[in-house]
Amino acid sequence: MKLVKTISEVRAEVGRARSSGRSIGLVPTMGFLHEGHLSLADRCCELAGYVVMSIYVNPLQFGPSEDFDEYPRALERDLALAEERGVDLVFAPADRELYPTELTVTVAPRRLADRLCGLSRPGHFEGVLTVVGKLFGIVQPDLAVFGQKDFQQAVLIQKMVIDLDMPVRVEVAPTVREADGIAMSSRNEYLSADERRRALSISRGLAGALRSFRSGERDAAMIGRGVLQTMEEAGGVDVEYVEVVSADDLEPVQQADEETVVVVAARVGTTRLIDNARLGAPDPGLARLL
């Protein structure tokens, strides 16, 4: 595995791989890798002949009062983990490499970013799409793998690829959960033991939604109320939203079906957590809680 920090180095390495006939896969991350990130690398290795992982904490997607400076970073540890999972190239640029001057053009979503996480994080998805668009332009991958945990992000990236005619296949891999059911996230590091216990109400609520759906409940409002009740009963969980939406366009639904997704955001202490469950898809981590 090789570490590079400049755009010219990425293009040279990827160019050599492509000239040898290998397809190119990309796994964009902000580092502080956990099994969720590494499962994306595993999936990318299955689908592509040469795997690039980016490790970059993107300032454009953090608001002025968010945790950019505190976001955990551990590059040497990340490099060892990426190499163990078969990543071929890690791109870990400095800010000045990706943003040498003030941007004149950004990728601003016109739809789907005005709801859910977009309501409390204005500008967040513009930052996400801009950096992902830049990475697509730099690496020019045949495919890129993202995680289902960041469901709204994944949908917006899929829409960007379609709307801007980007020749990239976007693969969305299932959420990876810890043994107690909590969705793996770098921000889990912020939780105290008591906060972690309360945060488990998020995954328990989603497991309850799956249980209700499998038992025949189709009223989306009833499913959502069950999730909300579980979280509120835990105490110390500041619920930002619980929505039952269409997987395709994030629009609220009245009747749930197998393509419906229950999406959740909440703060536990100072830590903002997100999670979701697709009602018609298997989720072994949530199934253990049923």
C-alpha positions as CSV (number, residue, x, y, z in Angstrom):
1,M,0.0,0.0,0.0
2,K,1.2,3.5,-0.8
3,L,0.4,6.8,0.9
4,V,0.2,10.0,-1.2
5,K,-0.7,13.5,-0.3
6,T,-1.0,15.4,-3.6
7,I,-3.4,15.3,-6.5
8,S,-0.6,14.7,-9.0
9,E,0.6,11.6,-7.1
10,V,-2.9,10.2,-7.0
11,R,-3.4,10.6,-10.8
12,A,0.0,9.1,-11.5
13,E,-0.7,6.0,-9.3
14,V,-4.2,5.5,-10.6
15,G,-3.1,6.0,-14.2
16,R,-0.5,3.2,-13.8
17,A,-3.2,0.9,-12.3
18,R,-5.7,1.7,-15.0
19,S,-3.1,1.1,-17.8
20,S,-2.6,-2.4,-16.4
21,G,-6.3,-3.1,-17.0
22,R,-7.5,-2.8,-13.4
23,S,-10.8,-1.1,-12.5
24,I,-10.6,1.7,-9.9
25,G,-12.6,1.8,-6.7
26,L,-12.8,4.7,-4.2
27,V,-13.7,4.7,-0.5
28,P,-14.0,8.3,0.7
29,T,-13.5,8.6,4.5
30,M,-12.7,11.2,7.2
31,G,-10.4,8.7,8.9
32,F,-10.4,7.4,12.4
33,L,-11.3,4.2,10.8
34,H,-13.6,1.6,12.4
35,E,-15.1,-1.6,11.2
36,G,-17.8,0.3,9.3
37,H,-15.2,2.1,7.1
38,L,-13.3,-1.2,6.7
39,S,-16.4,-3.0,5.5
40,L,-16.6,-0.4,2.8
41,A,-13.0,-1.2,1.8
42,D,-13.8,-4.9,1.8
43,R,-16.7,-4.3,-0.5
44,C,-14.6,-2.1,-2.8
45,C,-11.9,-4.8,-2.9
46,E,-14.6,-7.3,-4.1
47,L,-15.7,-5.0,-6.9
48,A,-12.6,-3.3,-8.1
49,G,-9.1,-4.3,-9.0
50,Y,-7.4,-1.2,-7.4
51,V,-8.8,0.5,-4.3
52,V,-8.1,4.1,-3.3
53,M,-9.2,5.3,0.1
54,S,-9.2,9.0,0.9
55,I,-8.7,10.1,4.5
56,Y,-9.6,13.8,4.8
57,V,-11.6,15.7,7.4
58,N,-13.4,18.1,5.1
59,P,-13.9,21.6,6.6
60,L,-16.6,22.5,4.1
61,Q,-19.1,20.1,5.7
62,F,-18.7,21.4,9.3
63,G,-20.7,24.4,10.6
64,P,-19.0,27.1,12.7
65,S,-20.2,25.5,16.0
66,E,-19.5,21.9,15.0
67,D,-16.7,19.6,15.9
68,F,-14.2,20.1,13.1
69,D,-11.2,20.8,15.4
70,E,-12.2,18.0,17.8
71,Y,-13.0,15.4,15.2
72,P,-10.7,12.4,16.0
73,R,-7.7,11.9,13.8
74,A,-5.2,8.9,13.8
75,L,-3.5,8.7,10.4
76,E,-0.8,6.1,11.3
77,R,-3.4,3.8,12.9
78,D,-5.6,4.3,9.9
79,L,-2.9,3.4,7.4
80,A,-2.2,0.1,9.2
81,L,-5.9,-0.8,9.2
82,A,-6.3,0.1,5.5
83,E,-3.3,-1.9,4.5
84,E,-4.6,-5.0,6.4
85,R,-7.9,-4.8,4.4
86,G,-6.2,-4.7,1.0
87,V,-6.4,-0.9,0.1
88,D,-3.8,-0.1,-2.6
89,L,-3.5,3.7,-2.2
90,V,-4.4,6.1,0.5
91,F,-4.9,9.8,-0.4
92,A,-4.5,12.0,2.7
93,P,-4.2,15.6,1.4
94,A,-3.7,18.8,3.4
95,D,-6.4,21.5,3.2
96,R,-4.3,23.6,0.9
97,E,-4.0,20.7,-1.6
98,L,-7.8,20.4,-2.1
99,Y,-8.6,24.0,-1.5
100,P,-5.6,26.1,-2.6
101,T,-7.8,29.2,-3.1
102,E,-11.2,30.2,-2.1
103,L,-13.7,28.2,-4.2
104,T,-15.6,30.0,-6.9
105,V,-17.8,26.9,-7.7
106,T,-19.3,24.4,-5.3
107,V,-21.9,21.6,-5.8
108,A,-25.1,22.9,-4.2
109,P,-28.0,20.4,-4.0
110,R,-31.3,21.9,-5.1
111,R,-33.5,19.3,-3.5
112,L,-33.3,16.7,-0.7
113,A,-30.8,18.7,1.4
114,D,-33.6,20.9,2.8
115,R,-34.9,18.2,5.2
116,L,-33.7,15.8,7.9
117,C,-30.0,16.5,8.6
118,G,-30.1,19.5,6.2
119,L,-32.4,21.4,8.5
120,S,-30.0,21.5,11.4
121,R,-26.8,21.5,9.4
122,P,-27.2,24.2,6.7
123,G,-24.5,24.0,4.1
124,H,-23.4,20.5,5.2
125,F,-24.4,18.6,2.1
126,E,-23.0,21.3,-0.2
127,G,-19.7,20.6,1.5
128,V,-20.1,16.9,1.2
129,L,-21.0,17.0,-2.5
130,T,-18.3,19.4,-3.3
131,V,-15.5,17.3,-1.8
132,V,-16.9,14.1,-3.2
133,G,-17.2,15.7,-6.6
134,K,-13.6,16.8,-6.3
135,L,-12.5,13.3,-5.3
136,F,-14.4,11.8,-8.2
137,G,-12.6,14.3,-10.5
138,I,-9.2,13.5,-9.0
139,V,-9.4,9.7,-8.8
140,Q,-11.9,9.2,-11.7
141,P,-13.0,5.9,-10.1
142,D,-15.2,3.3,-11.9
143,L,-17.1,2.8,-8.6
144,A,-17.3,4.4,-5.1
145,V,-18.6,2.8,-1.9
146,F,-20.5,4.6,0.8
147,G,-22.2,3.5,3.9
148,Q,-26.0,3.2,4.5
149,K,-25.6,4.8,8.0
150,D,-25.3,8.2,6.3
151,F,-28.4,7.5,4.2
152,Q,-29.3,11.1,3.2
153,Q,-25.7,11.6,2.1
154,A,-25.7,8.4,0.0
155,V,-29.0,9.4,-1.7
156,L,-27.7,12.9,-2.6
157,I,-24.4,11.5,-4.0
158,Q,-26.4,9.0,-6.1
159,K,-28.5,12.0,-7.4
160,M,-25.4,14.0,-8.1
161,V,-23.9,11.3,-10.2
162,I,-27.1,11.0,-12.2
163,D,-27.8,14.7,-12.6
164,L,-24.2,15.6,-13.5
165,D,-23.6,12.6,-15.7
166,M,-20.6,11.4,-13.7
167,P,-19.3,8.0,-15.0
168,V,-19.2,6.5,-11.5
169,R,-21.1,3.5,-10.1
170,V,-22.2,4.3,-6.5
171,E,-22.5,1.3,-4.2
172,V,-24.2,1.7,-0.8
173,A,-23.1,-0.9,1.8
174,P,-25.1,-1.9,4.8
175,T,-24.6,-0.3,8.2
176,V,-22.1,-2.1,10.5
177,R,-23.1,-2.2,14.1
178,E,-21.3,-3.0,17.4
179,A,-22.3,-6.0,19.5
180,D,-24.8,-3.9,21.4
181,G,-26.5,-2.7,18.2
182,I,-25.2,0.9,18.1
183,A,-24.2,2.0,14.6
184,M,-20.4,2.3,14.3
185,S,-19.4,5.9,14.1
186,S,-16.2,7.8,14.8
187,R,-18.3,10.1,17.1
188,N,-19.1,7.2,19.4
189,E,-15.8,8.0,21.0
190,Y,-17.3,11.1,22.5
191,L,-19.9,9.2,24.5
192,S,-19.5,8.6,28.2
193,A,-20.6,5.2,29.6
194,D,-24.0,6.6,30.6
195,E,-24.5,8.4,27.4
196,R,-23.6,5.2,25.5
197,R,-26.3,3.4,27.4
198,R,-28.9,6.0,26.5
199,A,-27.8,6.1,22.9
200,L,-28.7,2.4,22.6
201,S,-32.3,3.5,22.6
202,I,-31.8,4.6,18.9
203,S,-31.0,1.1,17.7
204,R,-33.6,-0.4,20.0
205,G,-36.2,1.9,18.5
206,L,-35.2,1.0,15.0
207,A,-35.3,-2.7,15.9
208,G,-38.8,-2.1,17.2
209,A,-39.8,-0.5,13.9
210,L,-38.6,-3.6,12.1
211,R,-40.5,-5.8,14.5
212,S,-43.7,-3.8,13.9
213,F,-43.3,-3.9,10.1
214,R,-42.7,-7.7,10.1
215,S,-45.8,-8.1,12.3
216,G,-47.9,-6.4,9.7
217,E,-47.9,-2.8,10.7
218,R,-47.9,-0.5,7.7
219,D,-49.1,2.8,9.2
220,A,-45.9,5.0,8.9
221,A,-47.0,7.3,11.7
222,M,-47.5,4.4,14.1
223,I,-44.0,3.0,13.2
224,G,-42.4,6.3,13.8
225,R,-44.2,6.9,17.1
226,G,-42.9,3.6,18.4
227,V,-39.3,4.6,17.6
228,L,-39.7,8.0,19.2
229,Q,-41.3,6.5,22.3
230,T,-38.4,4.2,22.8
231,M,-35.9,7.0,22.6
232,E,-37.8,9.3,24.9
233,E,-38.2,6.6,27.5
234,A,-34.4,6.3,27.7
235,G,-34.1,9.9,29.0
236,G,-31.2,12.2,28.1
237,V,-31.8,11.7,24.4
238,D,-32.6,14.9,22.6
239,V,-34.5,13.7,19.5
240,E,-33.9,15.9,16.4
241,Y,-36.1,13.9,14.1
242,V,-37.7,10.5,13.5
243,E,-39.0,10.2,10.0
244,V,-40.4,7.4,7.9
245,V,-39.5,8.1,4.3
246,S,-39.2,6.8,0.8
247,A,-35.7,5.4,0.0
248,D,-35.7,7.0,-3.4
249,D,-36.5,10.7,-2.6
250,L,-36.6,11.0,1.2
251,E,-40.3,12.1,1.1
252,P,-42.4,11.2,4.1
253,V,-44.8,8.3,3.5
254,Q,-48.1,7.4,5.0
255,Q,-48.0,3.7,4.2
256,A,-44.7,1.8,4.8
257,D,-43.5,-0.9,2.4
258,E,-40.2,-2.7,1.9
259,E,-38.6,0.3,0.3
260,T,-39.4,2.6,3.3
261,V,-36.6,3.8,5.5
262,V,-36.9,4.9,9.1
263,V,-34.3,7.7,9.7
264,V,-33.3,9.1,13.0
265,A,-31.1,11.8,14.4
266,A,-30.6,12.7,18.1
267,R,-28.1,14.2,20.5
268,V,-26.9,12.4,23.5
269,G,-24.9,14.8,25.6
270,T,-23.0,16.9,23.1
271,T,-22.8,14.1,20.5
272,R,-25.0,14.0,17.5
273,L,-25.8,10.5,16.2
274,I,-27.7,9.4,13.1
275,D,-29.0,5.9,12.2
276,N,-31.6,4.3,10.0
277,A,-33.3,1.1,9.1
278,R,-34.7,0.0,5.7
279,L,-37.8,-1.9,6.6
280,G,-37.5,-4.5,3.8
281,A,-33.7,-5.1,4.1
282,P,-31.9,-7.4,6.5
283,D,-29.9,-5.8,9.2
284,P,-28.2,-8.5,11.3
285,G,-27.2,-6.0,14.0
286,L,-30.7,-4.9,14.6
287,A,-32.0,-8.5,14.2
288,R,-30.1,-9.4,17.3
289,L,-32.2,-6.9,19.3
290,L,-35.5,-8.2,18.1
